[in-house]
Amino acid sequence: MNDSIVEALILAINEQTKAQQAQTKAILALAEYNQQLIGLLIDDSDVVEEEPNRVQVYLNGQPKEEQIAQIRKASSEAAQQGYLDAQRLLGDR
């Protein structure tokens, strides 16, 4: 590969990583919004007071903080992999 193609590829990978990070933030915001919306839609008279130590969960039953941690980890791993791929490509020049 010539240098201009490699540099264009690196730029594209960096832009993709930034886009994935922005997408992750948007997904987290959407999940938070959905939780708030569900809270508004549920009739409070039918809801029993939550225990203070009860773990909040999504509709799929997975704990909220665990889900967020998994999304952050996946985003971080994707960014790291993009960086490693770019470094490998630079080393191959």
PLY file of the C-alpha trace (Angstrom):
ply
format ascii 1.0
element vertex 93
property float x
property float y
property float z
element edge 92
property int vertex1
property int vertex2
end_header
0.00 0.00 0.00
1.20 3.49 -0.63
1.46 6.06 2.15
-1.58 8.09 1.15
-3.85 5.04 1.20
-2.52 3.97 4.62
-3.01 7.45 6.05
-6.52 7.65 4.59
-7.32 4.28 6.14
-6.00 5.40 9.53
-8.09 8.56 9.36
-11.16 6.51 8.45
-10.57 4.13 11.36
-10.15 7.06 13.75
-13.37 8.65 12.50
-15.18 5.33 12.85
-13.95 5.02 16.43
-15.18 8.54 17.25
-18.54 7.74 15.66
-18.84 4.52 17.67
-18.08 6.38 20.89
-20.74 8.98 20.06
-23.15 6.18 19.21
-22.47 4.54 22.58
-23.25 7.80 24.38
-26.46 8.14 22.39
-27.49 4.56 23.21
-26.88 5.20 26.91
-28.93 8.41 26.76
-31.73 6.61 24.94
-31.75 3.81 27.51
-31.92 6.38 30.30
-34.75 8.23 28.52
-36.65 4.97 28.02
-36.37 4.19 31.73
-37.76 7.62 32.60
-40.56 7.23 30.07
-41.52 3.84 31.48
-41.64 5.43 34.93
-44.05 8.08 33.64
-46.26 5.56 31.91
-46.66 3.26 34.90
-49.56 4.17 37.17
-48.04 4.98 40.57
-51.02 3.49 42.39
-50.06 0.04 41.06
-46.41 0.33 42.04
-45.17 -0.92 45.38
-42.48 1.18 47.01
-39.05 -0.09 45.99
-36.65 -1.33 48.59
-33.71 1.09 48.90
-31.10 -1.60 48.13
-32.98 -3.13 45.20
-30.99 -3.25 41.96
-32.60 -1.42 39.05
-33.00 -3.59 35.98
-33.93 -3.17 32.35
-36.94 -4.90 30.85
-34.72 -7.85 29.89
-33.92 -8.34 33.58
-30.26 -7.39 33.31
-29.03 -4.97 35.99
-28.80 -1.41 34.74
-25.24 -0.66 35.86
-24.02 -3.99 34.47
-25.54 -3.18 31.08
-23.92 0.26 31.02
-20.56 -1.23 32.02
-20.82 -3.78 29.20
-21.56 -1.07 26.63
-18.64 1.04 27.85
-16.32 -1.97 27.79
-17.37 -2.90 24.23
-16.83 0.68 23.07
-13.42 0.83 24.72
-12.38 -2.51 23.21
-13.49 -1.37 19.74
-11.49 1.85 20.09
-8.44 -0.08 21.30
-8.72 -2.56 18.43
-8.96 0.31 15.93
-5.83 1.85 17.41
-3.96 -1.47 17.30
-5.01 -2.04 13.69
-3.79 1.42 12.75
-0.47 0.83 14.50
-0.08 -2.50 12.70
-0.79 -0.85 9.37
1.77 1.85 10.09
4.31 -0.81 10.98
3.65 -2.64 7.69
4.63 0.41 5.62
0 1
1 2
2 3
3 4
4 5
5 6
6 7
7 8
8 9
9 10
10 11
11 12
12 13
13 14
14 15
15 16
16 17
17 18
18 19
19 20
20 21
21 22
22 23
23 24
24 25
25 26
26 27
27 28
28 29
29 30
30 31
31 32
32 33
33 34
34 35
35 36
36 37
37 38
38 39
39 40
40 41
41 42
42 43
43 44
44 45
45 46
46 47
47 48
48 49
49 50
50 51
51 52
52 53
53 54
54 55
55 56
56 57
57 58
58 59
59 60
60 61
61 62
62 63
63 64
64 65
65 66
66 67
67 68
68 69
69 70
70 71
71 72
72 73
73 74
74 75
75 76
76 77
77 78
78 79
79 80
80 81
81 82
82 83
83 84
84 85
85 86
86 87
87 88
88 89
89 90
90 91
91 92
